[in-house]
């Protein structure tokens, strides 16, 4: 059976209050009752002590004292009884008690000169009473005693009235508690309902939701956590959508890039098979086929490299490399490509500057970045710089190319991203994987890579490689 949270709160609040009031009311009632009866016993004891002190003084008016005291006490609904050491009543109003029946324990207390207080006594005097039994001792000899009796009916009426007032207080407290609990419960349920409704919107794919949060209680913390979750889901969704868009663009680019070389290769091969290509043109045709084949292999290798890096299938074997020698290798490999775009490659590094890195992967990093600089630079310069810094080696690759906007800088590390989508004839990193691979390889070396660029003023990549002990 499903019970609404509102009713659960109301039930829990009122139940706690009812239980607390019942316990407190019971304890209070018993305490007041005991206090009233105790006060009554003390009152009777004080009267008894006064009477005994007067009886001890020799006087021929002693019986008149008892009669006068009895009349005075009767106005307060108190009966006075005196008895001798045998328990025979010597004075009582109306002589209605011929003999007093005391228990053995009560006689023992009187014989010791002690007062016997009884807050409640039922039946011995034909009614419920409070009484005190006080010994009368003359010359250290028990001669009898006196009893002061007060019916408890009046006391009960007073206690009943107190209990009635207590009941009124309980009912008023319950009403106030119920109203306050109803208000607070509805408030909390409403806050939870807002989170529930927002959750339904999120489950339906709407991430532009926000619930009011506060640090007042746990529900406020829950709302704050919910907002943080929605924000992260929104960012993740945007990233997924962006990745999906780039994937689609990538598939379109790959299809285009694959179709062009495959069409070229197919056309050349059919031309050779059908003797449609002159003998003097065959060498050039074979070179074209070889170039387009390398282009296809490059696409496959880029994808394989990226997937191997993501699945940690590539091992890094660091060795100390002279940075100047590495720069010379890069320059030798890419000089012809730079010259095709009227660019010049310059090297700036001292002979004693070394870098701790995996040779093949470090070459791959520098070639990818340098190719990127060549791609977006026309008739300019590319600098390869290196120098040592405490605890690290710093490599800078700077060009005077077209540069990038800030939004592009944040995106170049993403897989499938291409900084210039309008260019489809780029043979180097044209599939948007090069810089993504570069960053992963730098991170595998425990290094960092940053890029600084301004539109129309060129781009600079800064790589920081830590100086560590060589690994085998």
C-alpha positions as CSV (number, residue, x, y, z in Angstrom):
1,X,0.0,0.0,0.0
2,X,1.4,3.4,-1.0
3,X,1.2,6.2,1.6
4,X,1.8,9.7,0.5
5,X,4.8,11.4,2.0
6,X,2.6,14.3,3.2
7,X,0.6,11.9,5.4
8,X,3.7,10.2,6.6
9,X,5.0,13.5,7.8
10,X,1.7,14.5,9.5
11,X,1.5,11.1,11.2
12,X,5.1,11.1,12.4
13,X,4.8,14.7,13.8
14,X,1.5,14.2,15.5
15,X,2.5,10.8,16.8
16,X,5.7,12.1,18.4
17,X,3.8,15.0,20.0
18,X,1.0,12.7,21.3
19,X,3.5,10.2,22.8
20,X,5.5,13.1,24.3
21,X,2.4,14.7,25.8
22,X,1.1,11.4,27.2
23,X,4.4,10.7,28.9
24,X,4.8,14.3,30.2
25,X,1.1,14.5,31.2
26,X,1.2,11.2,33.1
27,X,4.4,12.2,34.9
28,X,3.0,15.6,35.6
29,X,-0.3,14.3,36.9
30,X,1.5,11.8,39.2
31,X,3.9,14.5,40.4
32,X,1.1,17.0,41.2
33,X,-1.0,14.3,42.9
34,X,1.9,13.2,45.0
35,X,2.8,16.8,45.8
36,X,-0.8,17.6,46.8
37,X,-1.1,14.6,49.1
38,X,2.3,15.3,50.6
39,X,1.3,18.9,51.3
40,X,-1.9,17.6,53.0
41,X,0.1,15.2,55.2
42,X,2.5,18.0,56.1
43,X,-0.5,20.2,57.0
44,X,-2.0,17.5,59.2
45,X,1.4,17.0,60.9
46,X,1.7,20.6,61.7
47,X,-1.8,20.7,63.3
48,X,-1.0,17.5,65.2
49,X,2.3,18.9,66.6
50,X,0.4,22.1,67.8
51,X,-2.3,20.0,69.5
52,X,0.2,17.7,71.2
53,X,2.2,20.6,72.5
54,X,-1.0,22.1,74.1
55,X,-2.0,18.8,75.6
56,X,1.3,18.4,77.3
57,X,0.7,21.6,79.4
58,X,-1.3,20.8,82.5
59,X,-4.7,22.4,82.4
60,X,-8.2,21.5,83.6
61,X,-9.5,22.7,80.2
62,X,-7.8,19.9,78.2
63,X,-11.1,18.3,77.1
64,X,-12.3,21.8,76.0
65,X,-9.0,22.2,74.0
66,X,-9.8,19.0,72.1
67,X,-13.4,20.2,71.5
68,X,-12.2,23.6,70.3
69,X,-9.5,22.1,68.1
70,X,-12.0,19.7,66.6
71,X,-14.4,22.5,65.8
72,X,-11.7,24.5,64.1
73,X,-10.4,21.6,62.2
74,X,-13.9,20.6,61.2
75,X,-14.1,23.9,59.3
76,X,-11.2,22.5,57.2
77,X,-12.9,19.1,56.8
78,X,-10.4,17.5,59.2
79,X,-11.4,15.0,61.9
80,X,-9.5,14.8,65.2
81,X,-9.2,11.5,67.1
82,X,-7.3,10.6,70.3
83,X,-6.7,7.1,71.6
84,X,-4.9,5.5,74.5
85,X,-2.1,2.9,74.4
86,X,-4.7,0.1,74.0
87,X,-6.1,1.7,70.8
88,X,-9.3,2.7,72.5
89,X,-10.6,6.1,71.3
90,X,-10.7,8.7,74.0
91,X,-12.0,11.6,71.8
92,X,-13.7,11.8,68.5
93,X,-16.4,14.1,67.1
94,X,-19.7,12.3,67.5
95,X,-17.9,9.3,69.0
96,X,-18.2,7.4,65.7
97,X,-14.9,5.6,66.2
98,X,-14.9,3.4,69.3
99,X,-11.5,1.8,68.6
100,X,-8.6,2.4,66.3
101,X,-7.2,-0.5,64.3
102,X,-3.5,0.0,63.7
103,X,-1.1,-2.4,62.0
104,X,1.8,-3.9,63.9
105,X,4.2,-1.8,61.9
106,X,2.2,1.4,62.7
107,X,2.3,0.5,66.5
108,X,6.0,-0.1,66.3
109,X,6.6,3.3,64.7
110,X,4.4,5.0,67.4
111,X,6.2,3.2,70.1
112,X,9.5,4.6,68.7
113,X,8.0,8.0,68.9
114,X,7.7,8.4,65.1
115,X,4.8,9.9,63.2
116,X,3.0,7.7,60.8
117,X,2.1,9.6,57.5
118,X,-0.4,8.0,55.2
119,X,-1.0,9.9,51.9
120,X,-3.9,7.6,51.0
121,X,-5.9,5.2,53.2
122,X,-8.9,3.3,51.8
123,X,-11.6,1.5,53.8
124,X,-10.3,1.8,57.4
125,X,-12.4,4.9,58.0
126,X,-15.2,4.1,55.6
127,X,-13.8,6.5,53.0
128,X,-10.6,7.4,51.2
129,X,-8.6,9.7,53.5
130,X,-5.2,11.2,54.1
131,X,-4.1,10.9,57.7
132,X,-1.2,11.1,60.2
133,X,-0.9,9.1,63.4
134,X,1.2,10.9,66.0
135,X,2.3,9.3,69.4
136,X,1.6,11.0,72.7
137,X,4.5,10.5,75.0
138,X,4.6,11.6,78.6
139,X,7.8,11.1,80.7
140,X,9.2,8.9,77.9
141,X,6.1,6.6,78.2
142,X,3.7,6.1,75.3
143,X,0.2,7.1,76.7
144,X,-1.6,7.0,73.4
145,X,-1.7,9.2,70.3
146,X,-3.8,11.2,68.0
147,X,-5.0,10.9,64.5
148,X,-5.8,13.7,62.0
149,X,-8.0,12.6,59.1
150,X,-8.8,14.5,55.9
151,X,-11.0,13.1,53.2
152,X,-9.3,13.0,49.8
153,X,-12.4,13.7,47.8
154,X,-11.7,17.4,47.7
155,X,-8.1,16.7,46.7
156,X,-9.4,14.4,44.0
157,X,-11.7,17.1,42.7
158,X,-8.7,19.5,42.5
159,X,-6.6,16.9,40.7
160,X,-9.4,16.2,38.3
161,X,-9.7,19.9,37.5
162,X,-5.9,20.1,37.0
163,X,-6.2,17.0,34.6
164,X,-9.0,18.8,32.7
165,X,-6.8,21.8,32.2
166,X,-4.0,19.5,31.2
167,X,-6.3,17.9,28.6
168,X,-7.2,21.3,27.2
169,X,-3.5,22.1,26.8
170,X,-2.9,18.8,25.1
171,X,-5.8,19.3,22.6
172,X,-4.7,22.9,21.9
173,X,-1.1,21.7,21.4
174,X,-2.2,19.0,19.0
175,X,-4.3,21.4,17.0
176,X,-1.4,23.9,16.7
177,X,1.1,21.1,16.0
178,X,-1.2,19.6,13.3
179,X,-1.6,23.0,11.5
180,X,2.2,23.7,11.8
181,X,3.0,20.2,10.6
182,X,0.6,20.5,7.7
183,X,2.2,23.7,6.6
184,X,5.8,22.4,6.9
185,X,4.9,19.1,5.3
186,X,3.2,20.7,2.4
187,X,6.3,23.0,2.0
188,X,8.7,20.0,2.0
189,X,6.5,17.9,-0.3
190,X,6.2,20.8,-2.7
191,X,10.0,21.1,-2.8
192,X,10.4,17.4,-3.4
193,X,7.7,17.6,-6.1
194,X,9.7,20.3,-7.9
195,X,12.7,18.0,-8.0
196,X,10.5,15.1,-9.2
197,X,9.0,17.2,-12.0
198,X,12.5,18.4,-13.0
199,X,13.7,14.8,-13.0
200,X,10.8,13.9,-15.4
201,X,11.9,16.7,-17.7
202,X,15.5,15.5,-17.6
203,X,14.5,11.9,-18.3
204,X,12.6,13.3,-21.3
205,X,15.8,14.9,-22.6
206,X,15.3,18.5,-21.4
207,X,18.5,19.6,-19.6
208,X,17.5,23.3,-19.4
209,X,15.9,22.8,-16.0
210,X,16.8,24.3,-12.6
211,X,15.3,23.9,-9.2
212,X,15.6,26.4,-6.3
213,X,18.3,25.3,-3.9
214,X,19.4,26.4,-0.5
215,X,21.8,25.3,2.3
216,X,18.9,25.3,4.9
217,X,18.4,21.5,5.0
218,X,19.1,18.3,3.1
219,X,16.4,18.9,0.6
220,X,18.2,22.1,-0.4
221,X,21.5,20.1,-0.7
222,X,19.6,17.6,-2.8
223,X,18.4,20.3,-5.1
224,X,21.9,21.7,-5.4
225,X,23.3,18.3,-6.2
226,X,20.5,17.8,-8.8
227,X,21.3,21.1,-10.5
228,X,25.0,20.1,-10.6
229,X,24.0,16.7,-12.1
230,X,21.8,18.4,-14.7
231,X,24.6,20.8,-15.6
232,X,27.1,18.0,-16.1
233,X,24.5,16.0,-18.1
234,X,23.9,19.0,-20.3
235,X,27.7,19.4,-20.9
236,X,28.0,15.7,-21.6
237,X,25.1,15.8,-24.0
238,X,26.6,18.8,-25.8
239,X,29.9,17.0,-26.0
240,X,28.2,13.9,-27.3
241,X,26.2,15.9,-29.9
242,X,29.4,17.7,-30.9
243,X,31.3,14.4,-31.1
244,X,28.4,12.9,-33.2
245,X,28.5,15.9,-35.5
246,X,32.3,15.6,-35.9
247,X,31.9,11.9,-36.5
248,X,29.4,12.5,-39.2
249,X,31.7,15.1,-40.7
250,X,34.6,12.7,-40.4
251,X,32.7,9.9,-42.2
252,X,31.8,12.4,-44.9
253,X,35.5,13.5,-45.2
254,X,36.7,9.9,-45.1
255,X,34.3,8.9,-47.8
256,X,35.4,11.8,-49.9
257,X,39.1,11.2,-49.2
258,X,38.8,7.5,-49.9
259,X,36.8,7.9,-53.1
260,X,39.3,10.2,-54.7
261,X,42.5,8.1,-54.3
262,X,40.6,4.9,-55.0
263,X,39.1,6.4,-58.2
264,X,42.5,7.5,-59.2
265,X,44.1,4.1,-58.5
266,X,41.3,2.3,-60.3
267,X,41.5,4.6,-63.3
268,X,45.3,4.1,-63.6
269,X,45.1,0.3,-63.2
270,X,42.3,0.0,-65.9
271,X,44.3,2.3,-68.2
272,X,47.4,0.1,-67.9
273,X,45.4,-3.1,-68.3
274,X,43.7,-1.8,-71.4
275,X,46.9,-0.3,-72.8
276,X,45.3,3.1,-72.7
277,X,48.4,4.8,-71.1
278,X,51.4,5.3,-73.3
279,X,54.7,3.6,-72.2
280,X,56.3,6.9,-71.4
281,X,53.5,7.8,-69.0
282,X,53.4,4.6,-67.1
283,X,56.2,5.5,-64.7
284,X,54.3,8.7,-63.8
285,X,51.1,6.7,-63.4
286,X,52.8,4.2,-61.0
287,X,54.1,7.1,-59.0
288,X,50.6,8.5,-58.7
289,X,49.3,5.1,-57.6
290,X,52.0,4.9,-55.0
291,X,51.2,8.4,-53.7
292,X,47.5,7.7,-53.4
293,X,48.2,4.4,-51.7
294,X,50.4,6.1,-49.1
295,X,47.6,8.5,-48.5
296,X,45.2,5.7,-47.8
297,X,47.7,4.0,-45.5
298,X,48.1,7.3,-43.7
299,X,44.4,7.5,-43.0
300,X,44.4,3.9,-41.6
301,X,47.5,4.5,-39.5
302,X,46.1,7.6,-37.9
303,X,43.0,5.8,-36.8
304,X,44.9,2.8,-35.6
305,X,47.3,5.1,-33.6
306,X,44.5,6.9,-31.9
307,X,42.7,3.7,-30.9
308,X,45.9,2.2,-29.6
309,X,46.6,5.2,-27.5
310,X,43.1,5.3,-26.1
311,X,43.3,1.6,-25.2
312,X,46.9,2.0,-23.7
313,X,48.3,-0.4,-26.2
314,X,51.3,1.8,-26.9
315,X,54.4,1.5,-24.7
316,X,56.7,4.5,-24.1
317,X,60.5,3.8,-23.9
318,X,62.2,7.0,-22.9
319,X,65.8,7.7,-23.9
320,X,67.8,10.9,-23.8
321,X,67.7,12.6,-27.2
322,X,69.8,15.6,-28.3
323,X,67.1,18.0,-29.2
324,X,69.2,19.7,-32.0
325,X,69.6,16.4,-33.8
326,X,65.8,15.7,-33.6
327,X,65.1,19.1,-35.1
328,X,67.5,18.4,-37.9
329,X,65.6,15.1,-38.7
330,X,62.3,17.0,-38.7
331,X,63.7,19.7,-41.0
332,X,65.2,17.2,-43.4
333,X,61.8,15.3,-43.7
334,X,59.6,18.4,-44.2
335,X,61.8,20.8,-46.1
336,X,60.4,19.8,-49.4
337,X,56.8,20.2,-48.2
338,X,57.6,23.6,-46.7
339,X,59.2,24.7,-50.0
340,X,56.0,23.7,-51.9
341,X,54.3,26.5,-49.9
342,X,57.2,28.9,-50.0
343,X,57.9,28.4,-46.3
344,X,61.2,28.2,-44.5
345,X,62.0,26.0,-41.4
346,X,64.4,27.5,-38.9
347,X,66.0,25.7,-35.9
348,X,67.0,27.4,-32.6
349,X,68.5,25.0,-30.0
350,X,71.8,24.7,-28.1
351,X,73.8,21.5,-28.7
352,X,73.6,20.6,-25.0
353,X,69.8,20.7,-24.8
354,X,68.4,17.2,-24.4
355,X,64.9,15.7,-24.1
356,X,63.8,12.5,-22.4
357,X,61.3,10.8,-24.7
358,X,60.5,7.8,-26.8
359,X,62.3,8.5,-30.1
360,X,59.6,7.3,-32.6
361,X,56.7,8.9,-30.7
362,X,58.6,12.2,-30.1
363,X,59.3,12.4,-33.9
364,X,55.6,11.7,-34.5
365,X,54.6,14.6,-32.2
366,X,57.0,17.1,-33.8
367,X,56.1,16.0,-37.4
368,X,52.4,16.4,-36.8
369,X,52.7,19.8,-35.3
370,X,55.2,21.0,-37.9
371,X,53.0,19.7,-40.7
372,X,50.1,21.6,-39.2
373,X,52.2,24.8,-39.2
374,X,53.2,24.2,-42.8
375,X,49.6,23.5,-43.8
376,X,48.3,26.9,-42.5
377,X,51.3,29.0,-43.5
378,X,52.0,30.5,-47.0
379,X,55.2,32.2,-47.8
380,X,56.2,32.4,-44.1
381,X,58.5,30.9,-41.5
382,X,58.3,28.0,-39.0
383,X,60.7,27.9,-36.0
384,X,61.7,24.9,-34.1
385,X,63.0,26.1,-30.7
386,X,64.3,24.2,-27.7
387,X,65.9,25.1,-24.4
388,X,66.3,23.7,-20.9
389,X,64.5,24.9,-17.8
390,X,64.7,23.5,-14.2
391,X,63.1,20.1,-14.2
392,X,61.9,20.2,-17.8
393,X,62.8,20.7,-21.4
394,X,60.7,23.2,-23.4
395,X,60.0,22.8,-27.1
396,X,58.3,25.6,-29.1
397,X,57.0,25.3,-32.7
398,X,56.0,28.7,-34.0
399,X,54.7,29.8,-37.4
400,X,53.6,33.0,-39.1
401,X,50.5,31.5,-40.6
402,X,46.9,32.4,-40.5
403,X,46.4,31.8,-36.8
404,X,43.1,30.8,-35.0
405,X,40.3,32.3,-33.1
406,X,40.0,31.5,-29.3
407,X,37.0,29.1,-30.0
408,X,39.2,27.2,-32.4
409,X,42.0,26.9,-29.9
410,X,39.7,25.1,-27.5
411,X,38.6,22.7,-30.1
412,X,41.7,21.6,-32.0
413,X,42.5,18.8,-29.5
414,X,39.2,17.1,-30.2
415,X,39.0,14.0,-32.3
416,X,37.8,14.5,-35.9
417,X,38.2,18.3,-35.5
418,X,39.6,20.1,-38.6
419,X,40.6,23.7,-38.1
420,X,39.8,24.5,-41.8
421,X,37.0,22.4,-43.0
422,X,36.9,24.1,-46.3
423,X,40.3,22.6,-47.3
424,X,40.0,19.1,-48.6
425,X,43.3,18.8,-50.4
426,X,45.5,18.8,-47.2
427,X,47.6,15.6,-47.3
428,X,48.8,15.9,-43.6
429,X,46.4,15.2,-40.8
430,X,43.5,15.9,-43.1
431,X,41.2,13.6,-41.1
432,X,41.3,15.6,-37.9
433,X,43.2,13.1,-35.8
434,X,46.7,14.5,-35.9
435,X,46.6,17.0,-33.0
436,X,44.4,14.7,-30.9
437,X,47.1,12.0,-31.2
438,X,49.8,14.6,-30.4
439,X,48.1,15.5,-27.1
440,X,47.6,11.9,-26.1
441,X,51.3,11.2,-26.8
442,X,52.5,14.2,-24.8
443,X,50.4,13.2,-21.9
444,X,51.8,9.6,-22.1
445,X,55.2,11.3,-21.6
446,X,53.8,13.0,-18.5
447,X,54.3,16.3,-20.3
448,X,52.0,19.2,-21.2
449,X,51.2,21.0,-24.4
450,X,49.7,24.5,-24.9
451,X,48.8,26.5,-27.9
452,X,48.9,30.3,-28.3
453,X,47.4,31.9,-31.4
454,X,46.0,35.1,-32.8
455,X,44.0,35.4,-36.0
456,X,46.3,36.5,-38.8
457,X,49.4,36.5,-36.6
458,X,50.4,32.9,-36.4
459,X,50.4,30.1,-33.9
460,X,52.8,28.8,-31.3
461,X,52.8,25.3,-29.7
462,X,54.7,25.0,-26.4
463,X,55.6,21.5,-25.2
464,X,57.0,20.9,-21.7
465,X,58.7,17.5,-21.2
466,X,59.8,16.6,-17.6
467,X,63.4,15.6,-16.9
468,X,63.3,12.1,-15.4
469,X,65.4,8.9,-15.2
470,X,65.6,7.0,-18.4
471,X,63.3,4.0,-18.8
472,X,64.4,0.8,-20.5
